[in-house]
Amino acid sequence: MFTGIVAAVGKIVDVQLLKAGEDDAGVRLTLDAGGLPLERTRLGDSIAIQGACMTVVEFTGSTFKVDVSRESLNRTAGLDAMGEVNLEHALRMGDSLDGHLVSGHVDGLGEVVRFEPVGESWDLRIQVPASLAKYLAYKGSITVNGVSLTVNQVDDAADGSCEIRINLIPHTVQVTTLKHLKAGSAVNLEIDMIARYVERMVSKTV
């Protein structure tokens, strides 16, 4: 479990196919941990990378490696090339829950429609596919590239999809990879797990 509060911005510094020459092969990523402390990290620990939970298979004092399956690559954005990524250690007993409960399982991809400064803040608008739109609500929580955010507006479309609007304070933009977003960017989305359970319970009582 995670909180959606990014602990550090790291960087993917190397991408290697796990099986050279095979189109369906996964990759091994080498990451510079940036400001993420690795002193207590052990093999097998979970670290969220751009919101996707990955298992540490090797590490040094400042870098670590994870294996990403082709299935995960097909369902996420930002894990197939070198560049900055949001990082968060798994939640430990006694840790502060400052965001919301996040599983690290990406539910789908959204597309940035707008990302522009408005006054002292930033206006982020994301097109959400129909498969996830029903889980989003005004003042509800959503995870975008591993960042716990609050939905400020939901505009439903005739095809079942929706556009959500999120207000970002400067601090959030500065300390996460959200600063690199632009119109057309694909983003990893994870819906609030409470909404997932509510939908299941309601559907089984109808």
C-alpha positions, 0 to 999 in steps of 0.5 A: 500500500502507498499514500500517493505522497511522492517521496522523491523524484528519481530517474530511469537511467537504463532500460534493458530487454529481459529477452533480447529480440523478443517483441513481447519481452519485459524490461529491467529498469535501472533507476537513480533513486534521487532523494529516496533513501535506500538504507532500509530497502531490501530485495523484494521491497515494493516501490511505486514508480509513476504510480505503478508498484514494482519489486526491487530485484537489485540495489546499491546505495543510490540505485535500484533495479526492477523488472517490468513485464510487457503486460505492465508496459502495455497498461502504463505510461512512463516506464519504457524510457529514460527520464524522471519518475515519481517514487514512493516506498510502500507504506509501513505500520505507523507511517502518516497517511497524508494522501489516500490509500493507494494500491499501486495498481494502475487502472488505466491511462488518461490523457492530459487535455490542459495543463496551464498556470492559473493565478498562483496555481495550475489547472490540470484537466484529464480525459478519463476513459469510460471504464473509469469515469463512473468512479470519479466524483467531485472532491473525490480522490484520484492518483495521477502518475503516483500523486494523490490528488483531489478532483475539483470538477467532473464533466461527463461525455455522451460516450461514457467518458469524462473530463476531470479538473484538478487544481495543483498548488505550486509545491506539488508541481515542483516536487513531482514529475507533473511539472513535465505534463502537457496537452496530449501526455498519457498519465497513469490513473488509479481510482479510489479503492473505496469507490471500487468497493462501493460500485461492487456492493451496489451492483450485487444488490440490484 
